[in-house]
Amino acid sequence: MQNSLEQAMLQIALDLNLNLPSGHHYQRLIQSLQSVLPCDASALFILDESGLLSAAAVNGLSEEVLGKKFDPKQHPRLQAIMDSRQPVRFPASSTLPDPFDGWLKDDPNRSIDVHDCMGCSLYVEDHLVGLITIDAMQIGAFKRVDDITVATFAALAAATIRNVNQVEALRKSHRQQQSMNQVLIQEAREKSGELIGISPEMEGLRNNINMVAHSDYAVLISGETGTGKDLVAHALHANSSRAKQPMIYVNCAALPESLAESELFGHVKGAFTGASSNRAGKFELADGGTIFLDEIGELPLLMQAKLLRVIQQGEVQRVGADKNIFINVRVIAATNRDLPQEVEAGQFRRDLYHRLNVFPIKVPALRQRQEDIAVLSGYILDRVRLQFHVAKLQLHPQALTALEHYHWPGNVRELEHTLMRAGLRAIQDQQHLIGKQHLSDEVSHKTGAVEHGNTSALPNTPFELRGAVERYQTKLISHALQQSNFVWAQAAEFLQMDRGNLYKMGKKLGIKPSKLRDELI
């Protein structure tokens, strides 16, 4: 018996390393136990969170037992086994009811009672996880079975439960990660949209995207608000070798400074108040794929330094952790700020700027590609038409002219919102043709005076030309600065003139962006 006992225990230990289907570890353990112990039935039970026992494997008992849950409070023998850390024996003379009486497999009439019974609780460290039972119809069958043998089987059973639970937890985590990746990939595809336009500026933009997409170079996308920088980022990812991996979006402007490090790099349980569990950061989630750092110019200087270290070293350290995690992530960043000017002003790290600016892409403003307005309008109105299930929705030529003469400070996003509102008004009027009356007052009014030669705004009394021109220049430059986040370079693009000349003109006229900003506040 000694050789067969050692062989059975060795087999159980070897089974712990096997990748077996669910439940097979438990069944093989019970079979090994019954092959060396003088019993007619055996069972392994797992304790669930509600305090009930579920049979994970049985041998010699009816399979119906596998579908039952046993409440220890209603089965004193099971409760006694659970209450002891040592094996418990129940002699044939015990008056406690046996939970398996009438459940022996070869008992069609359910009339055979169990005579001898043993059991042992199963502990993983100090946590009760279940129990095993062995039963025999022969009185005194377990007299020659010592407690250490049963306790050894119990220890192996507990190790099996722990091993199976850990493997299942890893599989579940892997399935969740795969599911999360698929969701993120799908979201990236849904948000990718299209880069619409036939202008030379758009052709140049597409060429730049195609040129750098297949590399792993960091890309810095710049452009005014509403130009579609996010579409460029998604196009870069979709055309890269990482397209089947997730693209993780981070809005740096929306990151609370106190939580920015945790959001980007993750944290471990107990790292700070409220950190109740380990959490992966955005960089870990993007491992193998792309991370898109939108509004990178809004990131605080302290976080800029930590971000630089991650990009340089290719590894992250969770808040509160004592080891680093290696990652393989492509970085795409976007900003509507003039980062070189921010660098000169000490608001953005020079070394981080050069790390991000490996391949710069400038997204043109809508006023720089006015020939695309007709194409964009058709694309946007078609989406509006489909959304509201109307057969036709078009622009009247006068409305299109108004759109093409407007300066679009909010770029494509403003055009989209303008057309959505105009489309709704036309649909409400039961018209399929959008006229100037359906456009916003700002768009239609700013083109009306030009189209109709309206001179009502001109003075009717003598005036000094130079002073009037300077006042008008002051108004134009101030307006351009307000529309460009008070950045001279962006205001120069707005007015389509050289940045240096605009700065000199503004200085001559006494225009100060800081004063304009304060006046607005």
RAJO-V571979 format. One record per residue. RES is the residue in one small letter. SS is DSSP state (a for helix, b for strand, c for the rest). D_FIRST is the distance of its C-alpha to the first C-alpha in whole Angstrom. Layout:
# RAJO-V571979
res-><RES	RES>
ss-><SS	SS>
d_first-><D_FIRST	D_FIRST>
This chain:
# RAJO-V571979
res-><m	q	n	s	l	e	q	a	m	l	q	i	a	l	d	l	n	l	n	l	p	s	g	h	h	y	q	r	l	i	q	s	l	q	s	v	l	p	c	d	a	s	a	l	f	i	l	d	e	s	g	l	l	s	a	a	a	v	n	g	l	s	e	e	v	l	g	k	k	f	d	p	k	q	h	p	r	l	q	a	i	m	d	s	r	q	p	v	r	f	p	a	s	s	t	l	p	d	p	f	d	g	w	l	k	d	d	p	n	r	s	i	d	v	h	d	c	m	g	c	s	l	y	v	e	d	h	l	v	g	l	i	t	i	d	a	m	q	i	g	a	f	k	r	v	d	d	i	t	v	a	t	f	a	a	l	a	a	a	t	i	r	n	v	n	q	v	e	a	l	r	k	s	h	r	q	q	q	s	m	n	q	v	l	i	q	e	a	r	e	k	s	g	e	l	i	g	i	s	p	e	m	e	g	l	r	n	n	i	n	m	v	a	h	s	d	y	a	v	l	i	s	g	e	t	g	t	g	k	d	l	v	a	h	a	l	h	a	n	s	s	r	a	k	q	p	m	i	y	v	n	c	a	a	l	p	e	s	l	a	e	s	e	l	f	g	h	v	k	g	a	f	t	g	a	s	s	n	r	a	g	k	f	e	l	a	d	g	g	t	i	f	l	d	e	i	g	e	l	p	l	l	m	q	a	k	l	l	r	v	i	q	q	g	e	v	q	r	v	g	a	d	k	n	i	f	i	n	v	r	v	i	a	a	t	n	r	d	l	p	q	e	v	e	a	g	q	f	r	r	d	l	y	h	r	l	n	v	f	p	i	k	v	p	a	l	r	q	r	q	e	d	i	a	v	l	s	g	y	i	l	d	r	v	r	l	q	f	h	v	a	k	l	q	l	h	p	q	a	l	t	a	l	e	h	y	h	w	p	g	n	v	r	e	l	e	h	t	l	m	r	a	g	l	r	a	i	q	d	q	q	h	l	i	g	k	q	h	l	s	d	e	v	s	h	k	t	g	a	v	e	h	g	n	t	s	a	l	p	n	t	p	f	e	l	r	g	a	v	e	r	y	q	t	k	l	i	s	h	a	l	q	q	s	n	f	v	w	a	q	a	a	e	f	l	q	m	d	r	g	n	l	y	k	m	g	k	k	l	g	i	k	p	s	k	l	r	d	e	l	i>
ss-><c	a	a	a	a	a	a	a	a	a	a	a	a	a	a	c	c	c	c	c	c	c	c	a	a	a	a	a	a	a	a	a	a	a	a	a	c	c	c	c	b	b	b	b	b	b	b	c	c	c	c	b	b	b	b	b	b	b	b	c	b	c	a	a	a	a	a	c	b	b	b	a	a	a	c	a	a	a	a	a	a	a	c	c	c	c	c	b	b	b	c	c	c	c	c	c	c	c	c	c	c	c	c	b	c	c	c	c	c	c	c	c	c	c	c	b	b	b	b	b	b	b	b	b	c	c	b	b	b	b	b	b	b	b	b	b	c	c	c	c	c	c	c	c	c	c	a	a	a	a	a	a	a	a	a	a	a	a	a	a	a	a	a	a	a	a	a	a	a	a	a	a	a	a	a	a	a	a	a	a	a	a	a	a	a	a	a	a	a	a	a	a	c	c	c	c	c	c	c	a	a	a	a	a	a	a	a	a	a	a	a	a	a	c	c	c	c	c	b	b	b	b	c	c	c	c	c	c	a	a	a	a	a	a	a	a	a	a	c	c	c	c	c	c	c	c	b	b	b	b	b	a	a	a	c	c	c	c	c	a	a	a	a	a	a	b	b	c	c	c	c	c	c	c	c	c	c	c	b	b	c	a	a	a	a	c	c	c	c	b	b	b	b	b	c	a	a	a	c	c	a	a	a	a	a	a	a	a	a	a	a	a	a	c	b	b	c	c	b	c	c	c	c	c	b	b	c	c	c	b	b	b	b	b	b	c	c	c	a	a	a	a	a	a	c	c	c	c	c	a	a	a	a	a	a	a	c	c	b	b	b	b	c	c	c	a	a	a	c	a	a	a	a	a	a	a	a	a	a	a	a	a	a	a	a	a	a	c	c	c	c	c	c	b	b	c	a	a	a	a	a	a	a	a	a	c	c	c	c	c	a	a	a	a	a	a	a	a	a	a	a	a	a	a	a	a	a	a	c	c	c	c	b	b	c	a	a	a	c	c	a	a	a	a	a	a	a	a	a	a	a	a	c	c	c	c	c	c	c	c	c	c	c	c	a	a	a	a	a	a	a	a	a	a	a	a	a	a	a	a	a	a	a	c	c	c	c	a	a	a	a	a	a	a	a	c	c	c	a	a	a	a	a	a	a	a	a	a	c	c	c	c	a	a	a	a	a	a	a	a	c>
d_first-><0	4	6	5	6	9	10	10	12	14	15	16	18	20	21	23	25	26	29	28	30	30	27	25	23	22	21	19	17	17	15	13	12	12	10	7	9	11	14	17	19	18	21	22	26	29	31	35	38	39	36	35	31	31	28	27	24	22	20	21	24	27	29	31	29	30	33	34	34	33	35	33	36	36	33	32	28	28	31	29	26	28	30	27	26	23	20	22	21	23	23	24	28	28	32	31	31	28	29	27	28	30	28	25	25	26	28	32	34	32	32	28	27	24	23	20	20	19	20	21	24	24	27	28	30	32	32	30	29	27	24	21	20	17	19	18	20	19	20	18	15	14	15	11	11	13	16	15	12	14	17	15	15	18	20	19	20	23	24	23	26	28	28	29	32	33	33	35	37	38	38	41	43	43	44	47	48	48	50	52	53	54	56	58	59	60	62	64	65	66	68	69	72	75	78	81	84	86	88	88	86	83	83	83	80	78	79	77	74	73	74	72	69	67	67	65	68	68	71	74	75	79	81	83	81	81	81	77	76	72	73	73	70	68	70	69	65	66	67	65	61	60	61	57	56	57	61	61	64	65	68	69	72	70	67	68	68	66	63	64	62	59	60	60	57	55	53	50	49	51	54	57	57	56	54	51	49	48	51	52	56	58	57	54	54	57	54	55	58	61	62	66	68	71	73	72	75	75	72	72	73	70	67	69	68	64	65	66	63	61	63	64	60	58	56	56	54	54	56	53	51	51	50	52	51	52	54	56	59	62	65	68	70	73	76	80	81	83	80	82	85	82	81	84	84	81	79	77	75	77	74	72	75	74	71	71	74	73	74	77	78	81	81	85	86	87	91	91	90	92	92	88	89	90	87	85	87	86	82	82	84	82	79	81	83	79	78	81	81	85	86	88	89	91	93	97	99	100	97	95	98	98	94	95	98	95	94	90	89	86	85	83	82	85	86	83	84	88	87	84	87	90	88	87	91	92	89	91	94	93	94	92	94	94	97	98	98	95	94	94	97	96	95	99	101	100	101	104	107	106	107	110	111	111	113	113	111	114	117	120	122	123	120	119	116	115	114	112	110	109	108	106	104	103	102	100	98	97	96	94	93	92	90	88	86	89	88	91	90	88	92	93	91	92	96	95	97	96	94	97	100	98	97	101	102	100	101	105	105	103	100	97	93	92	95	95	91	92	95	93	90>
